[in-house]
Amino acid sequence: MKKSIVVLFISISLFTNAQFVLQWQHRFGGLATDQANCIIQTSDSGYAVFGNTNSNDSVVYGNHGGNDYLLFKLDINGNEEWHRWYGSSVDDIPESIIQTPDGGYLMAGTTNGNDGDVSGNHGGSDVWLIKTDYLGFIKWQKCYGGAGSDGPIMYYGSNYQSYPAGISIINTLDGGFMLGTSTNSNSGQVSGNHGGYDYWLVKLNDSGAIQWQKCYGGNQDEILTSVIQNSDGSYAAAGYSASDSEQVTSNHNHCYTDYYYTTICSYDYWIIKIDTAGNLLWEKSFGGTGDDIATSIAATNNGGYIVAGFTMSTDGDVIGNHGYENYWLVRLDSTGSLLWKSCYGGSQEEEATSVVADNNGGFMVVGNSYSYDIQITNHHDSAGYGGGDIWAVLLDSSGTIIKQNSFGGLMNDGASCVIKTNDGGFAIAGNTNSNDGDVTPSNTEVDFWVLKINTDVGLNEIKTGNNVNVYPNPNNGDFIFSYNQSNSQFSALQTQFIITDVTGRTVLQKNLKIENEKISINTNLENGIYFWQVNSGNKTTANGKLVILK
């Protein structure tokens, strides 16, 4: 009886104490500053991580000058396969990446250059697209813009604060691309600017030629941060606006004149929906009299939208701000009507940078946190020395927190992007200059930091695929791997069964000769939580969680 009680206690502690399981984490970069801005999962179940570098050393060599684009290709466990860099003699700042239908990559950012890998700049800063093959070698590159500033990465508002701007590139249903950014040009390839910065949406064909372009905005500045395509071919874009005229209505902004007789206006979330030809279908403003900065939009499972960002307001649409800045999430229906809104954070500063829908109707939001109280736990700088952490929050469909956790060390760590992964977990890209806590130590400055996390390890979430099973589960280290013999995904010559621990370390790798539908596998692994996967050829054909209790 005593033995059974102990076993039950161990089982419960494994499941109820677990929130996010850090499956693996890796840092990448040279000796100077390298910052990841975007991550995608690739067709081979690996990852592509895109960011900027001003390193020029034995790791990242051949820098063209200033900041360059930097692309890392990783395998399914986050190990580097190759990296490439692109740029001119001045700053080239990356922002967004997609994998194209041919297996290559399309990267978007901004450039002030017109040499090196860059040609065709229209003056000032242009949006710069690079199309590569699957190994990262350039197939074509193009600049887009006018004589002004096109594609700002960081926006300096009239209130002298700096806020994130964005360049968003997505695949479209017709095989082309949609480019979303901001511009204050009204020349070159840009027409129809309403004043100051406008949202600028540019529809491209598969070779990067412009099919149409349109500006959206009012009398002040509009800064776009994110764009998505809907299933009917229309588009939704998110960002923030200080205007209260022309295409922008119902803005909650507060305006005043400063000592230098400059009119300063606060910003609201500004969400627009356009049809396939770029015609404005609707627009909505949300916020209060402080600054409300939308950074990311994602589609929900009912045809609506979830918008993430941060707020400094405590009035208007904003209720429950816990501190100076909080994550602020707004859920909308398909017509842009507000379903709910909620603040998340502590007493200091939290800035959400990315949101994605999960498979259960909820949402994962990540960003940067400097608090260690109220809703935030496990912050690595609880002494208050000023270091930021990545703060990951999993919400249900109504915005209630299911799980949350901080990742980082004593120095500054931040998240730029989160994606849903094929195995039901999440991958986060950001940067770190920590050398402790969750972070692998290094003698470099700021590095790319990539984390793979799973949201739960409960028995009800053990996953299989392609008529594959591992049982019993939990087990004592010995178990059966079974499959349907008609499953053509498996090759008798190339199939491997791999087990990794929660840090991503491979603890068992076994070549399988697929002749029988049941194969006994014996291990000497300690009690704990593990992850198994079956690789056939170059693809993962099945995966799941494994719990060992002895």
Secondary structure, 3 states (H helix, E strand, C coil): CHHHHHHHHHHHHHHHCCCCEEEEEEEECCCCCEEEEEEEECCCCCEEEEEEECCCCCCCCCCCCCCEEEEEEECCCCCEEEEEEECCCCCEEEEEEEECCCCCEEEEEEECCCCCCCCCCCCCEEEEEEEECCCCCEEEEEEECCCCEECCCEEECCCCCEEECCCEEEECCCCCEEEEEEECCCCCCCCCCCCCCEEEEEEECCCCCEEEEEEECCCCCEEEEEEEECCCCCEEEEEEECCCCCCCCCCCCCEEECCCCCEEECCEEEEEEECCCCCEEEEEEECCCCCEEEEEEEECCCCCEEEEEEECCCCCCCCCCCCCEEEEEEEECCCCCEEEEEEECCCCEEEEEEEEECCCCCEEEEEEECCCCCCCCCCCCCCCCCCCEEEEEEECCCCCEEEEEEECCCCCEEEEEEEECCCCCEEEEEEECCCCCCCCCCCCCCEEEEEEEECCCCHHHCCCCCCEEEECCCECCEEEEEECCCCCCCCCCCEEEEEECCCCCEEEEEECCCCCCEEEEECCCCCEEEEEEEEECCEEEEEEEEEECC
